[in-house]
Amino acid sequence: MNIIMITGASSGIGMEFALQLDEHFGNIDEFWLIARSRDKLGTVAGALKHKTRIFPMDITDPKNRAALEDAAAGNYEGHSGRIGASGRPVTVRMLINCAGYGMMGRFEQQEGETALGMIRLNCEALTDLTHRMIPYMRRGSRIIQMASSAAFLPQPDFAVYAATKSYVLSFSRALGEELKDAGIYVTSVCPGPVDTPFFDIAESTGTTLSVKKYTMVNADRVAKLALKDSYKKRPMSVCSLPMKAFLALSKALPHSVILKIMEQMKQKGW
Ligand SMILES: NC(=O)c1ccc[n+]([C@@H]2O[C@H](COP(=O)([O-])OP(=O)(O)OC[C@H]3O[C@@H](n4cnc5c(N)ncnc54)[C@H](OP(=O)(O)O)[C@@H]3O)[C@@H](O)[C@H]2O)c1
């Protein structure tokens, strides 16, 4: 049985991946959608033409990630007694690790749990799930990892989030090299600001540079380009000209210079 597994599928970019793959990806038996909100997952599943299983769970809990691996192995009956009880292992044709969140604000003023929570979801859960699913992949399988343009350089007032995304980018690029000979392709997706509920959480503790808001793109555009880049076996997907320029700048200039410019922009209220 061929499956596509998407974490963070209940909203934003993850939901867009589900909708676009449902439309364009053939030869898939089931979509497996993962997030905490059962209701929202049910709504997304209801919009898909493919057979879909929802896994309403918090993937920062290692027990839930183990349950997903058991489901992939085909020998797990699960909370509902329904998931993955086929008795045969699945083939993961595509794994999209999209679940993630960020919280702005000064590090020393954040609750310790806030910082650790970002690391647990953005880094630990993504790494563990990737590790658990690779054995169920075959030649031509794809892994798409949601990083961010925040991965390109350190971001004061978004310090932990940017660091988690640097981790995702570095880890995923190295993994892509390791898996190339096995014919499994890894693409890291690095958009700038995307118009999703992400900012409801991110801005609950801080504010984004106004200038960043001018570069905001829609989730469907990010997902579309990411899938195209994945099919083209590209290691990175960077949506929009301003973010491509930002990437080039982050390679060309010392980070200390860019950080100084960003600080001045913040002081001017840009
Ligand atoms: N929006 C942006 O500007 C932007 C830019 C660059 C990168 N990104 C990255 O893109 C990814 C998707 O974000 P988005 O913009 O689409 O935001 P979003 O709409 O808030 O989506 C986040 C998704 O993650 C799920 N999630 C959160 N905590 C979870 C947990 N503990 N266990 C399982 N699922 C969990 C959420 O569902 P539940 O709440 O139901 O669990 C939701 O489906 C994130 O990794 C984010 O860092 C976003």
The ligand as an SDF file (V2000), in Angstrom:
LIG
                    3D

 48 52  0  0  0  0  0  0  0  0999 V2000
    3.6870   30.7990    8.0110 N   0  0  0  0  0  0  0  0  0  0  0  0
    4.9470   31.1990    7.8520 C   0  0  0  0  0  0  0  0  0  0  0  0
    5.2380   32.4020    7.7320 O   0  0  0  0  0  0  0  0  0  0  0  0
    6.0520   30.1850    7.7590 C   0  0  0  0  0  0  0  0  0  0  0  0
    7.2520   30.5840    7.1580 C   0  0  0  0  0  0  0  0  0  0  0  0
    8.3080   29.6720    7.0630 C   0  0  0  0  0  0  0  0  0  0  0  0
    8.1380   28.3950    7.5530 C   0  0  0  0  0  0  0  0  0  0  0  0
    6.9530   28.0170    8.1480 N   0  0  0  0  0  0  0  0  0  0  0  0
    6.8500   26.6620    8.6680 C   0  0  0  0  0  0  0  0  0  0  0  0
    5.8310   25.9940    7.9620 O   0  0  0  0  0  0  0  0  0  0  0  0
    5.2730   24.9610    8.7770 C   0  0  0  0  0  0  0  0  0  0  0  0
    3.7660   25.0370    8.7350 C   0  0  0  0  0  0  0  0  0  0  0  0
    3.3610   26.2540    9.3290 O   0  0  0  0  0  0  0  0  0  0  0  0
    2.0530   27.0310    8.8360 P   0  0  0  0  0  0  0  0  0  0  0  0
    2.5160   28.3600    8.4060 O   0  0  0  0  0  0  0  0  0  0  0  0
    1.2680   26.2120    7.9130 O   0  0  0  0  0  0  0  0  0  0  0  0
    1.3300   27.2510   10.2480 O   0  0  0  0  0  0  0  0  0  0  0  0
    0.0010   26.6060   10.8500 P   0  0  0  0  0  0  0  0  0  0  0  0
   -1.1360   26.8790    9.9420 O   0  0  0  0  0  0  0  0  0  0  0  0
   -0.0560   27.1000   12.2550 O   0  0  0  0  0  0  0  0  0  0  0  0
    0.2870   25.0370   10.8300 O   0  0  0  0  0  0  0  0  0  0  0  0
    0.9830   24.3580   11.8320 C   0  0  0  0  0  0  0  0  0  0  0  0
    0.5250   22.9000   11.8030 C   0  0  0  0  0  0  0  0  0  0  0  0
    1.2690   22.1410   12.7740 O   0  0  0  0  0  0  0  0  0  0  0  0
    0.3430   21.3870   13.5730 C   0  0  0  0  0  0  0  0  0  0  0  0
    0.9130   21.1610   14.8880 N   0  0  0  0  0  0  0  0  0  0  0  0
    1.3230   22.1070   15.7780 C   0  0  0  0  0  0  0  0  0  0  0  0
    1.7820   21.5220   16.8960 N   0  0  0  0  0  0  0  0  0  0  0  0
    1.6700   20.1770   16.7040 C   0  0  0  0  0  0  0  0  0  0  0  0
    1.9730   19.0440   17.5020 C   0  0  0  0  0  0  0  0  0  0  0  0
    2.5120   19.1820   18.7330 N   0  0  0  0  0  0  0  0  0  0  0  0
    1.7270   17.8040   17.0270 N   0  0  0  0  0  0  0  0  0  0  0  0
    1.1780   17.6640   15.7850 C   0  0  0  0  0  0  0  0  0  0  0  0
    0.8910   18.6990   14.9650 N   0  0  0  0  0  0  0  0  0  0  0  0
    1.1100   19.9270   15.4400 C   0  0  0  0  0  0  0  0  0  0  0  0
   -0.9080   22.2770   13.6130 C   0  0  0  0  0  0  0  0  0  0  0  0
   -2.0980   21.5630   13.8840 O   0  0  0  0  0  0  0  0  0  0  0  0
   -2.7500   21.4030   15.3510 P   0  0  0  0  0  0  0  0  0  0  0  0
   -2.7150   22.7470   16.0040 O   0  0  0  0  0  0  0  0  0  0  0  0
   -4.1000   20.8680   15.0630 O   0  0  0  0  0  0  0  0  0  0  0  0
   -1.8820   20.4020   16.0560 O   0  0  0  0  0  0  0  0  0  0  0  0
   -0.9520   22.7480   12.1600 C   0  0  0  0  0  0  0  0  0  0  0  0
   -1.5260   21.7570   11.3400 O   0  0  0  0  0  0  0  0  0  0  0  0
    5.8970   25.1500   10.1640 C   0  0  0  0  0  0  0  0  0  0  0  0
    6.9480   24.2230   10.3120 O   0  0  0  0  0  0  0  0  0  0  0  0
    6.4370   26.5610   10.1290 C   0  0  0  0  0  0  0  0  0  0  0  0
    7.5420   26.7170   10.9950 O   0  0  0  0  0  0  0  0  0  0  0  0
    5.9020   28.8900    8.2460 C   0  0  0  0  0  0  0  0  0  0  0  0
  1  2  1  0
  2  3  2  0
  2  4  1  0
  4  5  1  0
  4 48  2  0
  5  6  2  0
  6  7  1  0
  7  8  2  0
  8  9  1  0
  8 48  1  0
  9 10  1  0
  9 46  1  0
 10 11  1  0
 11 12  1  0
 11 44  1  0
 12 13  1  0
 13 14  1  0
 14 15  2  0
 14 16  1  0
 14 17  1  0
 17 18  1  0
 18 19  2  0
 18 20  1  0
 18 21  1  0
 21 22  1  0
 22 23  1  0
 23 24  1  0
 23 42  1  0
 24 25  1  0
 25 26  1  0
 25 36  1  0
 26 27  1  0
 26 35  1  0
 27 28  2  0
 28 29  1  0
 29 30  1  0
 29 35  2  0
 30 31  1  0
 30 32  2  0
 32 33  1  0
 33 34  2  0
 34 35  1  0
 36 37  1  0
 36 42  1  0
 37 38  1  0
 38 39  2  0
 38 40  1  0
 38 41  1  0
 42 43  1  0
 44 45  1  0
 44 46  1  0
 46 47  1  0
M  CHG  2   8   1  16  -1
M  END
$$$$
